[in-house]
Amino acid sequence: MDVDPSLAEREWRLVREETRSGPMNMALDEIAAETAAAGGPRTLRVYRWRPSTLSLGYGQDPDTVDWEACATADVTVTRRPTGGGGIYHDVDGDVSYSIVAPAAELPGDLLESYHRLCTPVVEAFDRMGVPATFADEERPALYPPACYLRELHPAHDVVVQSDGERRKVSGNAQYRRQDAVVQHGSITYSTRPERHLSVFSDPGVDAETFGERVTGVDEHASITRAEAVRALEEALREWVDAAEGSWTADELDRARTRAEEKYASDEWVRRRPH
């Protein structure tokens, strides 16, 4: 993978994998966007969700969630600022990342932007030994409220071809403020189908069917989760020649407040689509 010359001439920081709550993970994305828009560093981050979290799409109906099952299993529920369906982020089965930069520095065309920002993600899969690529054709949805069971989209879904089928291994989404862009994505290290399906109120899909549409890194490569994380971190870092970085105390303070007031609030999480 070549360094992206136009992006690498900017100031980038890599925040290596941190383990945080769902609301805090979403708040940090938002704070990183504010930092980049204000002239601060652009951010690459890799993160883990603890406790395991269901992140709802921006416009998702809260009735699609089995709230009792989530509470019983100690699964936090938050809502993303990006669209799409809900994603179950298992504490051991999921690896997540974000790329945050000023909007003026990224392509305005959505497809071009996705493919450019997913360059290090696809490279990371190659380093893991997983033959992943963008979906080259759409496939019908099996259960639209679940992101990984929605229709496949060539712009932002990454798949692995195995047994004659292309199965989703990574979903990616963007939200664009006037002054900054956040792309975040989820890589499935291990599928955990029963857990994934249990957070939804009426999925109508069994674990076997889920496994026919979704796959994980551990099905294709004999590497640990930590090794998969390292491959992703290094691909991101090399892509823009990023420096090792961390959050400032001010960013963390603002993120904690944003998490509590927005991403953990019923007003945000349980709101109904317009």
C-alpha positions as MATLAB code, in Angstrom:
seq = 'MDVDPSLAEREWRLVREETRSGPMNMALDEIAAETAAAGGPRTLRVYRWRPSTLSLGYGQDPDTVDWEACATADVTVTRRPTGGGGIYHDVDGDVSYSIVAPAAELPGDLLESYHRLCTPVVEAFDRMGVPATFADEERPALYPPACYLRELHPAHDVVVQSDGERRKVSGNAQYRRQDAVVQHGSITYSTRPERHLSVFSDPGVDAETFGERVTGVDEHASITRAEAVRALEEALREWVDAAEGSWTADELDRARTRAEEKYASDEWVRRRPH';
ca = [
       0.000    0.000    0.000;
       1.362    3.402   -0.991;
       1.160    6.409    1.273;
      -1.642    8.773    0.197;
       0.508   11.833   -0.636;
      -2.150   14.526   -0.421;
      -3.364   13.299    2.967;
       0.057   12.448    4.398;
       1.227   16.056    4.118;
      -1.287   16.940    6.866;
      -0.986   16.298   10.598;
      -2.471   12.934   11.570;
      -2.500   11.120   14.907;
      -3.158    7.428   15.477;
      -4.959    6.606   18.717;
      -4.313    2.894   19.175;
      -7.068    0.584   20.357;
      -8.921    1.786   23.424;
     -11.762    0.062   25.248;
     -14.673    2.378   25.990;
     -18.443    2.363   26.346;
     -20.701    2.752   23.323;
     -21.754    6.335   24.147;
     -18.150    7.357   24.751;
     -16.980    5.821   21.473;
     -19.575    7.819   19.546;
     -18.823   10.990   21.493;
     -15.097   10.724   20.744;
     -15.825   10.551   17.001;
     -17.793   13.786   17.296;
     -15.101   15.510   19.356;
     -12.425   14.384   16.874;
     -14.438   16.048   14.099;
     -14.544   19.288   16.063;
     -10.792   19.105   16.650;
     -10.033   18.543   12.960;
     -12.390   21.346   11.897;
     -10.691   23.741   14.333;
      -7.267   23.150   12.797;
      -6.114   20.373   15.098;
      -4.820   16.976   14.027;
      -6.818   14.610   11.874;
      -7.569   11.413   13.772;
      -7.230    7.696   13.108;
      -8.529    5.569   15.925;
      -9.135    1.871   16.635;
     -11.502    0.956   19.440;
     -13.290   -1.753   21.360;
     -16.747   -1.670   22.944;
     -17.185   -2.624   26.600;
     -19.747   -3.662   27.529;
     -20.849   -5.163   24.223;
     -23.016   -2.579   22.468;
     -25.807   -2.368   19.920;
     -25.329    0.809   17.901;
     -28.514    1.817   16.112;
     -28.552    3.596   12.778;
     -29.514    7.269   12.890;
     -33.049    6.720   11.629;
     -33.713    3.298   13.151;
     -37.014    2.539   14.867;
     -36.424    1.673   18.559;
     -39.140   -0.982   18.296;
     -36.657   -3.143   16.355;
     -34.640   -3.585   19.581;
     -35.291   -6.293   22.167;
     -34.632   -3.978   25.093;
     -35.230   -6.670   27.712;
     -32.792   -9.074   26.077;
     -30.167   -6.319   25.850;
     -30.568   -5.482   29.542;
     -30.383   -9.147   30.564;
     -27.207   -9.680   28.528;
     -25.644   -6.388   29.714;
     -25.610   -5.017   26.165;
     -25.545   -1.212   26.010;
     -27.628    0.477   23.320;
     -26.604    3.751   21.698;
     -27.366    5.435   18.386;
     -24.881    6.383   15.687;
     -25.014    9.655   13.753;
     -24.671    7.533   10.591;
     -27.480    5.718    8.831;
     -28.059    2.040    8.205;
     -29.155   -0.714   10.522;
     -28.110   -1.753   14.009;
     -24.709   -3.336   14.606;
     -23.979   -5.611   17.539;
     -20.421   -4.795   18.634;
     -19.297   -7.808   20.622;
     -16.511   -7.011   23.068;
     -14.420   -9.868   21.658;
     -15.879  -10.312   18.185;
     -15.768   -6.740   16.864;
     -12.907   -4.406   15.880;
     -13.883   -0.813   15.086;
     -12.068    2.154   13.586;
     -12.688    5.802   12.685;
     -11.056    8.230   10.252;
     -11.736   11.923   10.863;
     -10.564   14.853    8.743;
     -11.677   18.299    7.520;
     -14.265   18.019    4.764;
     -12.263   20.214    2.381;
      -9.430   17.665    2.306;
     -11.573   14.713    1.187;
     -13.403   13.936   -2.072;
     -16.898   15.362   -2.340;
     -18.110   12.339   -4.312;
     -19.402    9.785   -1.804;
     -18.300    6.630   -3.657;
     -14.830    8.051   -4.292;
     -14.551    9.106   -0.664;
     -15.557    5.670    0.650;
     -13.111    3.833   -1.563;
     -10.276    6.200   -0.736;
     -10.816    6.004    3.026;
     -11.306    2.238    2.938;
      -7.897    1.757    1.277;
      -6.123    1.012    4.592;
      -9.008   -1.195    5.746;
      -8.752   -3.452    2.690;
      -4.961   -3.412    3.089;
      -5.354   -4.530    6.704;
      -7.379   -7.542    5.611;
      -4.621   -8.457    3.161;
      -2.073   -8.318    5.998;
      -4.333  -10.548    8.087;
      -4.418  -13.086    5.272;
      -8.118  -12.509    4.565;
      -9.063  -12.163    0.853;
     -11.456   -9.239    1.282;
     -12.701   -6.813   -1.346;
     -15.567   -4.401   -1.940;
     -18.886   -6.007   -2.728;
     -19.186   -6.028   -6.527;
     -22.909   -6.535   -6.672;
     -25.924   -5.798   -4.532;
     -27.687   -8.602   -2.677;
     -31.214   -8.355   -1.240;
     -31.781   -7.593    2.424;
     -32.562  -10.451    4.800;
     -33.522   -8.240    7.747;
     -33.082   -4.459    7.179;
     -32.931   -3.393   10.868;
     -29.627   -5.324   11.220;
     -26.771   -3.665    9.340;
     -25.039   -6.927    8.472;
     -28.271   -8.379    7.073;
     -29.204   -5.417    4.902;
     -28.626   -5.391    1.155;
     -24.948   -5.418    0.195;
     -23.734   -2.156   -1.288;
     -20.610   -1.824   -3.475;
     -19.789    1.604   -2.031;
     -19.089    0.649    1.558;
     -19.518   -3.084    2.216;
     -16.416   -5.298    2.300;
     -16.869   -9.010    1.642;
     -14.913  -12.273    1.541;
     -15.589  -14.825   -1.163;
     -15.792  -18.348    0.231;
     -17.738  -21.447   -0.733;
     -18.969  -19.623   -3.817;
     -20.616  -16.879   -1.756;
     -19.566  -13.361   -0.906;
     -20.085  -12.821    2.817;
     -19.855   -9.500    4.574;
     -16.915   -8.971    6.920;
     -16.933   -5.181    7.300;
     -19.455   -2.358    7.096;
     -18.461    1.298    6.816;
     -20.402    4.537    7.075;
     -19.785    8.269    6.826;
     -21.380   11.358    8.193;
     -20.495   14.748    6.859;
     -20.658   17.937    8.798;
     -20.147   21.176    6.916;
     -16.570   21.312    8.173;
     -15.490   17.696    8.803;
     -16.035   14.096    7.737;
     -16.173   11.059   10.007;
     -15.928    7.583    8.532;
     -16.286    4.746   10.989;
     -16.508    1.067   10.409;
     -16.842   -2.318   12.014;
     -14.699   -5.347   11.213;
     -16.038   -8.719   12.294;
     -13.287  -10.732   13.944;
     -15.696  -13.467   15.099;
     -19.373  -13.558   14.104;
     -21.200  -14.561   17.356;
     -24.497  -15.031   15.389;
     -26.734  -15.983   18.315;
     -25.667  -12.916   20.291;
     -25.984  -10.691   17.246;
     -29.534  -11.780   16.512;
     -30.686  -11.765   20.137;
     -30.566   -7.962   20.432;
     -33.290   -7.496   17.811;
     -36.978   -7.819   18.585;
     -38.012   -9.985   15.631;
     -35.123  -10.816   13.280;
     -36.859  -13.671   11.469;
     -33.433  -15.107   10.621;
     -31.669  -18.009   12.327;
     -27.976  -18.377   13.111;
     -27.350  -20.613   10.107;
     -28.808  -18.046    7.713;
     -26.810  -15.303    9.438;
     -23.643  -17.315    8.825;
     -24.449  -17.571    5.128;
     -24.368  -13.765    4.838;
     -21.740  -12.780    7.441;
     -18.219  -14.035    8.090;
     -15.366  -13.174   10.455;
     -11.607  -12.887   10.254;
     -11.153  -15.985   12.418;
     -12.835  -18.139    9.753;
     -10.143  -17.284    7.209;
      -6.924  -16.631    9.114;
      -5.225  -18.214   12.116;
      -4.531  -14.953   13.908;
      -5.590  -13.625   17.284;
      -7.828  -10.621   17.723;
      -4.816   -8.660   18.995;
      -2.919   -9.490   15.801;
      -5.883   -8.364   13.704;
      -6.000   -5.088   15.625;
      -2.291   -4.549   15.080;
      -2.646   -5.134   11.332;
      -5.407   -2.532   11.140;
      -3.512    0.000   13.245;
      -0.362   -0.323   11.149;
      -2.223   -0.095    7.835;
      -3.971    3.077    9.015;
      -0.739    4.599   10.327;
       1.284    3.913    7.188;
      -1.488    5.132    4.871;
      -1.072    8.774    5.957;
       2.271    8.544    7.808;
       0.500    9.233   11.111;
       2.247    9.857   14.409;
       1.373    8.018   17.607;
      -1.155   10.181   19.417;
      -3.628   10.466   22.241;
      -6.587   12.543   23.341;
      -6.065   15.801   25.178;
      -7.580   16.218   28.637;
      -9.988   18.780   27.183;
     -11.145   16.388   24.462;
     -11.804   13.644   27.002;
     -13.728   16.013   29.276;
     -15.899   17.202   26.408;
     -16.430   13.634   25.191;
     -17.591   12.475   28.635;
     -20.095   15.317   28.761;
     -21.270   14.620   25.180;
     -21.613   10.907   25.928;
     -23.736   11.530   29.009;
     -25.907   14.302   27.585;
     -26.395   12.855   24.096;
     -25.267    9.325   23.284;
     -26.440    7.744   26.564;
     -29.707    9.684   26.779;
     -33.103    8.133   26.081;
     -33.972   11.238   24.082;
     -31.255   10.311   21.571;
     -31.213    6.516   21.785;
     -34.951    5.788   21.916;
     -36.151    8.572   19.661;
     -38.452    7.653   16.816;
     -37.650    8.352   13.175;
     -39.299   11.376   11.627;
];
